Amino acid sequence: MSDIKRIESGTRMSQAVIHGNTVYLAGQVGTPGASVTVQTQDILAKIERLLAEVGSDKSKILQATIWMASMDDFAEMNAVWDTWVSPGNAPTRAAGESKLATPEYKVEIICVAAI
């Protein structure tokens, strides 16, 4: 069994957990109350930072799960995602609508990546 390494760990959660050659990221959110575009940009920057910290990058994302407060904002989020995703390395992905932690959050993205 591989060792488990926790990154930015607190009493409730860790921002990333490494097991073997896989990293699991916690759900990332952007600036509360900002537009869907800005929140998505913030989230993707956080994902890039966490992946870099563990020796990975966006080309190694295996799966992304995207939660949105309203699917009415799907096209706006996708406009940011589509320019960010690594060309030729699109991960599996699911998106759905859900109430998020606070009404100020419009997007939350969870990723699993190879290291």
C-alpha positions in Angstrom: 0.0 0.0 0.0 1.3 3.4 -0.9 1.8 6.2 1.6 -0.8 8.9 1.8 0.4 12.5 1.8 -2.0 15.4 2.6 -1.4 18.9 1.4 -2.7 22.0 3.1 -4.5 19.9 5.7 -6.8 21.2 8.3 -9.2 19.7 10.9 -12.0 19.4 8.3 -10.3 18.7 5.0 -7.1 18.8 2.9 -6.8 20.7 -0.3 -5.1 17.8 -1.9 -4.3 14.1 -1.0 -1.7 12.1 -2.8 -2.0 8.3 -2.9 0.4 6.5 -5.2 0.8 8.4 -8.4 -2.6 10.1 -8.1 -3.6 13.4 -6.6 -7.2 14.1 -5.5 -8.0 17.8 -5.1 -10.7 19.2 -2.9 -13.5 21.2 -4.5 -12.0 24.6 -5.4 -14.1 27.8 -5.4 -13.3 31.4 -6.5 -13.9 34.8 -5.2 -17.4 34.9 -3.5 -19.9 37.1 -5.3 -17.7 37.5 -8.4 -18.9 36.7 -11.9 -18.9 33.1 -13.1 -16.1 34.0 -15.4 -13.9 35.4 -12.6 -14.8 32.6 -10.2 -13.9 30.0 -12.9 -10.6 31.8 -13.6 -9.8 31.9 -9.9 -10.6 28.2 -9.5 -8.5 27.1 -12.4 -5.5 29.1 -11.1 -5.9 27.4 -7.7 -6.0 24.0 -9.5 -2.8 24.8 -11.4 -1.1 25.9 -8.2 -2.0 22.8 -6.3 -1.0 20.5 -9.2 2.3 22.3 -9.5 2.9 21.9 -5.8 2.7 18.1 -6.1 4.6 17.8 -9.3 1.7 17.6 -11.8 0.0 19.9 -14.2 -3.3 20.4 -16.0 -2.3 18.1 -18.9 -2.4 15.2 -16.3 -5.9 15.8 -15.1 -7.8 12.6 -15.3 -11.3 13.7 -14.2 -13.1 16.9 -13.3 -16.4 17.4 -11.6 -18.0 20.8 -11.9 -20.8 22.0 -9.7 -22.7 25.1 -10.6 -25.3 27.0 -8.7 -27.2 27.4 -11.9 -26.8 25.6 -15.2 -27.9 28.9 -16.8 -24.2 29.8 -16.4 -22.9 26.7 -18.1 -21.8 28.5 -21.3 -20.0 31.2 -19.4 -18.1 28.7 -17.4 -17.3 26.6 -20.5 -15.9 29.7 -22.2 -13.2 29.9 -19.6 -12.7 26.2 -19.2 -12.3 25.6 -23.0 -9.5 28.2 -23.3 -7.7 26.7 -20.2 -7.9 23.0 -20.7 -4.7 21.4 -22.0 -5.1 20.9 -25.8 -5.3 17.2 -26.6 -5.5 16.3 -22.9 -9.2 16.9 -22.0 -10.1 15.0 -18.9 -13.3 13.1 -18.3 -15.8 15.6 -17.0 -19.2 15.9 -15.5 -21.1 19.1 -14.6 -24.2 19.5 -12.6 -26.3 22.0 -10.7 -26.3 22.1 -6.9 -26.6 24.5 -4.0 -23.0 25.4 -3.1 -21.6 26.3 0.4 -22.9 29.9 0.2 -25.1 31.7 -2.4 -22.0 33.8 -3.3 -20.3 30.8 -4.9 -21.4 30.0 -8.4 -18.9 27.4 -9.5 -16.9 24.6 -7.7 -14.5 22.3 -9.5 -13.1 19.0 -8.2 -10.2 17.3 -10.0 -8.3 14.0 -9.9 -4.9 14.0 -11.7 -1.9 11.8 -12.3 1.5 12.8 -10.9 
